[in-house]
Amino acid sequence: MNARKFGSFVVMCVVVGIAAQVGAQPQATEDSHGAHAVRPNILFILTEDQGAHLSYLGTPGLQTPNMDALARSGVYFQNAFVAYPVCSPSKAAIYTSLHNHTNGLLNNTQNFQKPAASLTEAERNNPVYVHNRIHANLPTLIERLKAAGYYQGVTHKLHVAPNEKFPYDEFLPGEDGKTVAGFIGRAAKTGKPWHLFLNIGRSHRPFPDSSKVKIRVDPVDVKLPAFLPDTPAVRQDWAEYLAAVERADAMVGEAVAALRDVGQLDNTLIVCMGGDHGPAFPHGKMTLYDLGLRISLSISGPGVSHAVKSDALVSELDLAPTLLDMLGLEQLPNSHGFSLRSVLAGHANKAHEFVAAEISDRGPLPNDGMQERSIFDGRWHLIYREKLIPAWRQVQADSKDAKPWENRTYAEIVRMKAELPEPYRVLSEMDPQSLDGVPPALELYDLTKDPDEMHNLAQDPTHTVDLTRVYATLRRWVDETHDPAVRPPPTPPIQSATR
């Protein structure tokens, strides 16, 4: 299979630092291109539930100076996506460079933030942990780095399984600059290169409650996407989301400051990816729409072009191949991604021909829920579904519940359904089992003209050629990645594409 063809629809910051200068000696190695180089350290910063929203991108009402600075200092990827728009599967795609129907982790699993040897018998036998996990025969990025002699840590939450596939040396509760500095200091004493996977959870619901605490973002200044009703309650909810992103940005700033304080900033390769998927709103988290899949991604540092905006299609599946390439380590034996090293060096701009994503709707344990797949080629976005009847889709609690997640939007859309039917239609398709919605089997959107994806063109005869082409790409991707759960028919099921 040509790995360049198959990617996926992530916000995270990956920071790759040239060897630690606080006690550890740089380790010379021969990279995959035959050149001798200093093996870098890695600081991988992942923000949670953050879409492609930065003040660098002109997001109204938002100020993210730290992520902006990283975006401006290197290559910013304008078309970066996750492979699965919910937490555990997205992380599994990063760690394995494989789509989830291949790596085996098809939904959120238990978060056991501890070494595998410390799991209790009850934790090992937890049904969710047992059923939602990466296949034992597949190597992970963490195992590959461990074998290469890296000292590794993970913060805040692991949230993938099984823990044996993630042999971190430290499992840390913090997510701030003090956590980063402490880990770097301890790693330096080992004399090994280090890798820290720094999860930042502050952009996840519940957002700061502006009814109780002051936030900088003014609801008057925000711009709502077309699928949300423009009411005071929704404006407040969106402003609080942006305030949460600003809290995450502050943690990114602390991490960069920690690198600077130990003299590692100038020789550090920084890959900044905002969000493991989009935020918990309709068309966002746990959906295959652009808000759920698109993330921010910038890479800067030695060997990387400066002040470049790339329109290359890239995926979170590309991160492990890129890191292993830059470290001079052997690639994973199987991958749906590929190294972005040549793009970063300015030798190429094209990455994937398209990016793909999926949702299994399996729930906490396997069930017979709806199957959803997505293809995006840089303009045309296709969403395909099977098992529409009964129309059961998993809805994350924070995308729906007021308590404890402080979700103001879901109830407001239901309240305003008579006056504002379109936002209610979108919500009912997200939660069909609760609101009697009917998700279409096929959707086609032209993102150059309809970035909020409100006009389904799947049955528009003027776009038959575009639909046929992208649908053929979907069928080929299903076949070549051996997706066992869907069987797209030879021709597009446009008779089921009506709203």
Protein Blocks (a to p, Z undefined) as FASTA:
>chain_A
ZZklpccddddddddddddfehpacdddddfkopacddddddddddehiacddfklopgh
iacfklmmmmmmmccdfbbcdfbdcfklmmmmmmnopafklnopabdcddddbdfklpcf
klmmomklmmnccdfklccfklmmmmnopacddehiloiacfklmccfbdcfbfcfklmm
mmmmmmmmnopacddddddfklpccdddfklbccfbdfklpccdfkbccdfklmmmmmmm
mmmmmmmmmmmmmmmmmmmmnopmmmcccdddehjbdcddehiahiabfklmpccddded
ehiaehiacfbdcdfklmmmmmmmmnopacdfbdcbdcfklmmnopafbfcfbdcdddek
lojbdcfbdcdddddehjaccdddehkbccdddddfklmpmblnlpaklmmmmmmmmmmm
mlmmmmmmmmmmlnopacdfbdcddfklmmnopaccklgmklmmmmmmmmmmmmmmmmmn
opakbccdfbdcfklmpZZ
